[in-house]
Amino acid sequence: MTQDSLPFDARPDPMIGAALRRALDAGEHDRFVARVLARAEQLRAVSWDAVLARWARLGVAAAVLVALTAGYVVGRGRPTAPERATVPDAVLAPSTSAPPVEVVFASLIGN
Amino acid sequence: MADPPDPPQPPGEVARIGQQDETALVARAVNGDRGAFGTLVERYAATARRVARAVLGDPDDADDAAQDGMLSALLKLDQYDPRRPFGPWLLRIVANAATDRRRRRAVRRVEPLDPGFVAGGTRPDRTAERRALAQRLREALAELPERRRIAVVLFDVEGYSHAEIAQVLGIPEGTVRSEVFHARRRLRALLGDWKEDG
């Protein structure tokens, strides 16, 4: 062990280093690496699922929007059928042509 | 096809892996190259585990934290600045993961002492003696402030420079020197006592 313990000593202490390494090494290096890589694969799969789900949601939303727009355009462009007049409409609606003169006079004389 | 991962680096060598090589590996990993990420994990796993254990003490907790840190780094790889060394960037994430885990831990678990070393036990053989020293070193480390522990492990075990450790810890380089100095003083005293006892 180096006896120099100045704060500006820039050299690693090999004895402290070796002792600490022994104290902190947990072993099973390959097993740990395999565990991290397996978890990384799971994360990748999860992130791909999330991407696909996001695209699927966007796709559904876009399809609904397109369907609504198409329905609106088609519905607006079609000519509307003339409405059939009901009986009260026919009775109450004013005539589009002026009544004959004799009819007007007859009604005046009658009153 | 992805390259097979390189064999583990000897302790202390990780800090000296060429930055160009690592930048290329990171670029490949960002683009989804599993082999490149595997190589990075292989190279840094031992260091990450030691740093996490210096923070947490418990080996299982430390492995969980090291794993969390490495996976977090994988998700953040696109944020890594390739002009800077990769090791300190990764180890900062690992150290933060370990610190977070320590804060969340409700009850601190203590590793049981080797039965051969409890008072009145039989005289330990050499292997058991080493294990006992390791146990005492871990206990001594646990008494140090967290930043001091990480600093001395990165400096004396992993071979990082004061400047690189300053990046990991986010503190000035002069503070790193001071932390290493105080940690060494404590550990040297312990090792000295151990020799005298032996």
Interface residues (C-beta under 8 A of the other chain):
Chain A: M1 S5 L6 P7 F8 D9 A10 P12 D13 M15 I16 G17 A19 L20 R21 R22 A23 L24 D25 A26 H29 F32 V33 R35 V36 L37 R39 A40 E41 L43
Chain B: P5 P8 P11 G12 R34 F37 G38 V41 E42 A45 A46 R49 R50 R53 A54 P59 A62 D63 A66 Q67 M70 L71 L74 L75 R130 L133 A134 Q135 L137 R138 L141 V152 V153 F155 D156 V157 G159 S161 H162 R177 S178 V180 F181 R184 R185 L187 R188 L191
